[in-house]
Amino acid sequence: MRRAARLVFGLALASCQCAKSGGEPASVASSSDTSLDARGVGPRATAIAAGTHHSCVLADDGRVFCWGSNEHGQLGSRTTDTCALPNFHGLPPKEVPCRETAVAVDSLTDVAQIAIGASTACARSNDGTVRCWGENTFGTVGDGTTTDRHAPVQVPGLAHVAQIALSSTHACACHDDGTVDCWGLNFAGQLGTAPEPPPPGAVETMGIAAVKVLSPRRVPGLSDVVAIGVGTEITCAKDKAGDVRCFGKVAPRARGHSEPTLVPELRGATALVLNEGYPGTTHCALFADGSGRCWGVQAGAGPLLAASTLEPSPVVSTVIAGAARLALSPTRACAVGVAGEVSCWGDDGRGGNAPPARVTLATASSAIALGANHACALGHDGSVSCWGDSFYGQAGAPAKGTNAPTSTFWTAANTIALP
């Protein structure tokens, strides 16, 4: 039996352009290479995404495959596989739903984009509709309930969607007419509307008694949007002129606000990489000239910021200069270089920070996805490699021993086979 352990951090999400802008189909991390996968046969992966304890890929035949934790139905399959959670940190041993090999998500056959937020996932079909599944505590599935969904359900009211983006608490959809809808938890104004007063007796969530918006709601004040990005407390939208506006808790330790506000330092950004989770949050953006800017609270992800541990506005970050792709978690960062090389840095599992180190992979990479304590890379040949904590099978292999998850990120990569 493979072993599993529980983490509480979220994941980092990078945005891609909406279809109307003329860019590639939006996805968490994707490749434009059209060669066969490493086995010489299909299906091959064209996009990857990582949740807190699970991973998913979009295949070139329009199907979606997932593996890892399935405690909230986030694999989107009726699989009954389990793994043994050991007696860890005083928790009694138990069997939990999870799977270390890829399984096809039920009833998805024509998918153009996937997105993951912690334990929730969504897929945008080529017809512009959206289906979501997994954890629904905050209403991020968008079906008007807070019931976890173990199979994809269509999000009512969404049509002509060009891009979707998920955080652990909310979701947003960019339409091909440049408008944006958001739903989920709204404690910081990250849905683009003022948080409503909670009803009497409302239970606090993350320290704030916030009302959940259980179905998509239009964000006022946004138009001509071509790309969106989300984090736990923040949403950003880029328009066709290149300007970026953000709302929610945009600056660290500041009060949240619901009005989209121009962030001039992000003009022309080609990727918005908005972080999640605690103990701190650092957000970044990449630019066409190879530069990168970051802002927020420096907490475990290495020297992303220039010189300060608290930066309210985006500043140039030399450590991500030249990165073609970037992924962030609250404690680590990973980047893909222009030659397809992958480097990661941050929490070393021993209470310190490891400097950027090259990850040994069999092939050059075109995309990267980072979970709470694991990572996956998409190869130019359509192959997928994962490494790190695999207590739930999220790195594609059973964990060895009973080490704490934070000590197992720097492991050899596993090749993920698609059935």
C-alpha positions in Angstrom: 0.0 0.0 0.0 1.2 3.5 -0.7 1.2 6.0 2.1 -0.3 9.5 2.2 -0.1 12.6 4.4 -2.1 15.8 4.5 -0.9 19.3 3.6 -2.9 22.5 3.7 -1.3 24.7 1.1 -2.8 25.7 -2.2 -1.2 26.0 -5.6 -0.1 28.6 -8.0 -1.9 29.3 -11.2 -0.6 30.9 -14.4 -3.0 32.5 -16.8 -2.9 32.2 -20.6 -4.6 34.4 -23.2 -8.3 34.1 -24.1 -8.9 32.7 -27.6 -10.2 36.0 -29.0 -6.7 37.5 -28.7 -5.3 35.2 -31.3 -3.1 33.3 -28.8 -2.9 29.6 -28.1 -5.9 27.9 -26.5 -5.9 28.9 -22.8 -4.7 26.3 -20.3 -2.9 26.1 -17.0 0.3 25.1 -18.8 0.4 24.0 -22.4 2.6 23.0 -25.3 2.3 23.9 -29.0 4.5 20.9 -30.1 2.7 18.4 -32.2 5.0 15.4 -32.1 4.1 12.0 -30.7 4.6 11.4 -27.0 7.6 9.6 -25.6 6.1 6.2 -26.4 5.6 7.1 -30.0 1.8 6.6 -29.6 -1.1 8.6 -28.4 -2.7 10.0 -26.4 -0.1 12.6 -25.6 -0.4 15.4 -23.1 -0.8 19.0 -24.4 -1.4 20.7 -21.0 -0.8 20.0 -17.4 -2.2 21.3 -14.1 -1.5 20.5 -10.4 -3.8 20.7 -7.4 -2.8 20.6 -3.8 -2.5 16.8 -3.8 -3.5 15.8 -7.3 -2.4 16.3 -11.0 -4.3 16.4 -14.3 -3.4 16.6 -18.0 -5.3 17.4 -21.1 -4.6 15.0 -23.9 -4.5 15.7 -27.7 -7.7 13.6 -28.2 -9.7 16.1 -26.0 -9.8 13.8 -22.9 -8.6 14.7 -19.4 -6.6 12.3 -17.1 -6.0 12.8 -13.4 -4.2 11.0 -10.5 -3.5 11.6 -6.9 -5.9 12.4 -4.0 -9.6 11.8 -4.6 -11.0 12.7 -1.2 -13.3 15.4 -2.7 -13.9 13.7 -6.1 -11.2 15.8 -7.7 -10.2 13.0 -10.1 -13.6 13.3 -11.7 -13.9 9.5 -11.9 -15.8 6.8 -10.1 -12.6 5.0 -9.2 -12.6 3.3 -5.8 -8.8 3.1 -5.4 -7.5 4.0 -2.0 -4.2 4.4 -0.3 -3.1 3.9 3.3 -2.7 7.1 5.3 -0.1 6.3 7.9 -0.1 7.2 11.6 1.4 10.6 10.9 1.5 13.6 13.3 -0.7 11.6 15.7 -3.5 11.0 13.2 -4.9 7.5 13.3 -4.2 5.4 10.2 -6.9 5.2 7.6 -7.6 4.4 4.0 -8.3 7.5 1.8 -9.4 7.7 -1.8 -6.5 8.2 -4.1 -4.8 6.8 -7.2 -1.1 6.8 -8.4 -1.9 6.1 -12.1 -3.8 8.3 -14.5 -7.5 7.7 -14.9 -9.8 9.4 -17.5 -12.3 12.0 -16.1 -15.8 10.8 -16.7 -17.7 12.1 -19.8 -15.1 14.6 -21.1 -14.2 14.1 -24.7 -13.9 17.6 -26.4 -11.9 19.7 -23.9 -9.8 22.7 -25.0 -8.6 23.8 -21.5 -8.2 22.6 -18.0 -7.8 24.5 -14.7 -7.3 23.4 -11.1 -7.8 25.2 -7.8 -6.6 23.1 -4.8 -9.1 20.2 -4.9 -11.5 21.6 -7.6 -11.1 21.3 -11.3 -12.8 22.7 -14.4 -12.7 22.0 -18.1 -13.6 24.3 -21.0 -15.0 22.5 -24.0 -14.4 23.6 -27.6 -18.1 24.7 -27.7 -17.4 27.3 -25.0 -19.2 25.5 -22.1 -17.6 24.7 -18.8 -17.8 21.7 -16.6 -16.4 21.5 -13.0 -15.9 18.8 -10.4 -14.3 18.1 -7.0 -14.4 20.1 -3.8 -17.3 22.6 -3.6 -17.0 24.0 0.0 -16.8 27.5 -1.3 -19.1 27.0 -4.3 -16.2 26.9 -6.9 -17.9 24.1 -8.9 -20.5 26.8 -9.8 -23.6 24.6 -9.8 -25.5 26.6 -7.2 -24.6 24.2 -4.4 -21.8 23.5 -1.9 -21.9 19.7 -2.5 -18.7 18.0 -3.7 -19.0 16.6 -7.2 -17.3 13.3 -8.1 -18.0 13.8 -11.8 -18.1 16.9 -14.1 -21.2 19.0 -14.0 -22.0 21.8 -16.4 -21.8 25.3 -14.9 -25.2 26.9 -15.7 -25.2 30.3 -17.4 -21.7 30.0 -19.0 -21.4 30.1 -22.8 -18.8 31.3 -25.3 -16.1 31.0 -22.6 -12.6 31.6 -23.9 -10.7 31.0 -20.6 -11.2 29.7 -17.1 -9.1 30.2 -14.0 -9.4 28.7 -10.5 -8.1 29.4 -7.1 -8.7 27.4 -3.9 -11.6 29.8 -3.1 -13.1 31.1 -6.3 -13.3 30.8 -10.1 -13.5 33.1 -13.1 -14.4 32.8 -16.7 -13.4 35.1 -19.6 -15.9 35.2 -22.5 -15.0 35.7 -26.1 -16.7 39.1 -26.0 -14.2 40.3 -23.4 -16.5 40.1 -20.3 -15.7 38.2 -17.1 -17.8 36.2 -14.7 -16.6 35.0 -11.3 -18.1 32.9 -8.5 -17.1 31.3 -5.1 -15.9 32.9 -1.9 -15.8 36.8 -1.9 -14.2 37.7 1.4 -11.7 40.1 -0.1 -13.7 41.4 -3.1 -11.9 38.9 -5.4 -15.2 38.4 -7.4 -15.2 42.0 -8.5 -18.3 42.9 -6.4 -18.4 44.2 -2.8 -18.7 41.4 -0.3 -22.3 41.2 0.9 -23.1 41.2 4.7 -23.2 37.7 6.0 -26.6 36.3 7.1 -27.2 36.0 10.8 -25.3 33.0 12.3 -23.0 32.6 9.3 -19.9 30.5 10.1 -16.6 32.2 9.6 -14.5 30.9 6.7 -10.7 31.6 6.8 -11.4 34.1 9.6 -14.1 36.0 7.7 -17.8 35.4 7.6 -18.1 35.9 3.9 -21.1 35.1 1.6 -20.4 32.5 -1.1 -21.6 33.3 -4.6 -22.6 29.9 -5.9 -23.1 30.6 -9.6 -21.3 32.9 -12.1 -21.8 36.6 -11.6 -20.7 39.3 -14.1 -17.7 41.5 -13.0 -18.6 45.2 -13.5 -16.0 47.6 -14.9 -14.2 45.1 -17.1 -14.3 45.0 -21.0 -12.1 43.7 -23.8 -10.4 41.2 -21.5 -8.1 38.8 -23.2 -6.5 37.0 -20.2 -7.3 36.4 -16.5 -5.4 35.1 -13.5 -6.6 34.2 -10.0 -5.1 33.5 -6.5 -6.7 32.9 -3.2 -7.5 36.6 -2.5 -6.9 38.2 -5.9 -8.1 38.3 -9.5 -6.3 40.1 -12.4 -7.5 40.8 -15.9 -5.5 41.9 -18.9 -7.3 43.8 -21.7 -6.5 43.9 -25.4 -4.6 47.1 -25.0 -2.2 45.3 -22.6 -3.4 47.0 -19.4 -3.8 44.8 -16.3 -6.4 45.5 -13.6 -6.6 43.6 -10.3 -9.1 43.4 -7.5 -9.4 41.6 -4.2 -6.4 41.8 -1.8 -4.0 43.2 -4.5 -1.2 44.4 -2.1 0.1 42.4 0.9 -1.5 43.3 4.3 -3.9 45.7 2.6 -7.7 45.7 2.8 -9.3 44.0 -0.1 -11.4 46.0 -2.7 -13.8 44.9 -5.4 -13.2 47.6 -8.0 -10.8 46.6 -10.8 -7.7 48.8 -10.3 -5.0 49.5 -12.9 -1.6 48.1 -12.1 0.7 50.1 -14.4 3.8 47.9 -13.7 2.0 44.9 -15.2 1.2 46.5 -18.6 2.1 44.1 -21.4 2.5 41.1 -19.2 2.4 37.8 -21.1 1.6 35.6 -18.0 0.0 36.4 -14.7 1.2 33.9 -12.0 -0.9 34.5 -9.0 0.0 32.6 -5.8 -2.2 31.0 -3.1 -2.1 30.0 0.5 -0.2 30.9 3.6 2.2 31.7 5.4 2.7 34.3 2.8 1.9 35.1 -0.8 4.1 36.3 -3.7 2.6 37.1 -7.1 4.6 37.4 -10.4 4.2 38.4 -14.0 6.3 37.5 -17.0 7.0 39.7 -20.0 7.9 39.2 -23.7 11.4 40.6 -23.3 12.2 37.8 -20.7 11.9 40.0 -17.6 9.7 39.3 -14.6 8.2 41.4 -11.9 6.9 40.2 -8.5 5.2 41.6 -5.5 3.8 40.5 -2.2 5.1 38.8 0.9 8.4 36.9 0.7 7.7 33.6 2.4 9.6 30.5 1.5 9.7 30.8 -2.3 13.3 32.0 -2.4 14.6 35.4 -3.6 11.8 36.4 -5.9 11.6 40.0 -4.8 14.5 42.5 -5.2 15.5 43.3 -1.6 12.4 43.5 0.5 10.2 41.0 2.4 7.1 43.1 1.8 6.7 44.7 -1.6 3.2 46.3 -2.3 3.9 46.9 -6.0 5.5 44.8 -8.8 9.3 45.1 -8.9 11.9 43.5 -11.2 12.9 40.1 -10.1 16.3 38.9 -11.4 15.8 35.3 -10.3 13.1 34.7 -12.8 14.7 36.7 -15.7 14.6 34.6 -18.8 11.9 32.3 -17.6 9.5 31.1 -20.3 7.1 29.6 -17.8 6.8 30.0 -14.0 4.9 28.2 -11.3 4.5 29.3 -7.6 3.4 27.7 -4.4 3.5 29.3 -0.9 6.9 27.7 -0.3 8.5 27.0 -3.7 8.9 28.2 -7.2 9.7 26.4 -10.5 10.6 27.9 -13.8 11.1 26.6 -17.4 13.9 28.3 -19.3 14.0 29.1 -23.0 15.9 25.9 -23.8 13.3 23.8 -21.9 15.4 23.4 -18.7 13.5 23.2 -15.4 14.8 24.7 -12.1 13.1 24.8 -8.7 13.9 26.6 -5.5 12.5 27.3 -2.0 11.7 25.1 1.0 14.4 22.4 1.4 12.4 20.3 3.9 14.8 21.1 6.7 13.6 24.6 7.7 15.7 26.5 5.1 15.5 27.6 1.5 17.3 25.8 -1.3 18.7 28.0 -4.1 17.6 27.3 -7.7 18.6 23.8 -8.7 18.2 22.0 -12.1 15.7 19.2 -12.2 16.9 16.2 -14.1 14.4 15.3 -16.8 14.6 13.0 -19.8 13.4 15.6 -22.3 13.2 19.4 -22.6 10.0 20.9 -21.1 7.5 23.4 -22.4 5.4 23.8 -19.3 5.4 23.4 -15.5 2.8 22.9 -12.8 3.4 23.1 -9.0 1.2 21.6 -6.3 1.6 21.9 -2.5 4.7 19.7 -2.4 5.0 18.1 -5.9 5.6 19.3 -9.5 4.9 18.1 -13.0 6.6 19.1 -16.2 5.2 18.8 -19.8 7.8 17.6 -22.3 8.1 18.9 -25.8 7.3 15.4 -27.0 4.0 15.3 -25.0 5.4 13.2 -22.1 4.7 14.1 -18.5 7.2 13.8 -15.6 6.3 14.4 -11.9 8.4 14.5 -8.8 8.0 15.3 -5.1 5.6 14.1 -2.4 3.5 11.2 -3.6 1.7 10.3 -0.4 -1.5 10.4 -2.4 0.1 9.3 -5.6 0.1 12.8 -7.1 3.7 12.4 -8.3 2.8 9.1 -10.0 4.5 6.8 -7.6 3.9 5.5 -4.0 5.9 7.2 -1.2 8.7 5.3 0.3 9.0 5.3 4.1 7.1 7.6 6.4 9.0 10.8 6.0 7.2 14.1 6.3 5.9 15.4 3.0 8.1 18.5 3.2 11.2 16.4 3.0 10.3 14.6 -0.2 10.0 17.3 -2.9 13.5 16.8 -4.2 13.1 13.4 -5.6 13.7 11.7 -9.0 11.0 12.3 -11.6 8.5 9.7 -12.5 7.1 9.3 -16.1 3.3 9.4 -16.2 1.7 6.9 -18.6 -1.7 7.9 -20.1 -4.0 4.9 -20.7 
